[in-house]
Amino acid sequence: MEAMASGLPCVVSLIRGNVDLIDDPQCLVKPNDSDGFADAIRKAMNDVAWRTSVGLRNRQEIKGFSLDHVRKEMQKIYRDTLG
């Protein structure tokens, strides 16, 4: 989350938690796929346009997990549930 908020591209394992935050298939790699990780990291290092695009998208996507946003969502849930 911190890397996303910093506008960095993220290469992550295709596991619960990560898939809730990252939706770019080029950034998600099966946990035991060392070649896949190497390829994704190489892409992040060498493709400036892709790296910039993913970084900007990460910055936008992570805003949905900000404290203010989560607080508002929780208030709505409780308001709707408790009437």
Secondary structure, DSSP 8 states (H G I E B T S, - for coil): -HHHHTT----EESSTTHHHH---TTTEE-TT-HHHHHHHHHHHHH-HHHHHHHHHHHHHHGGGGSHHHHHHHHHHHHHHHH-
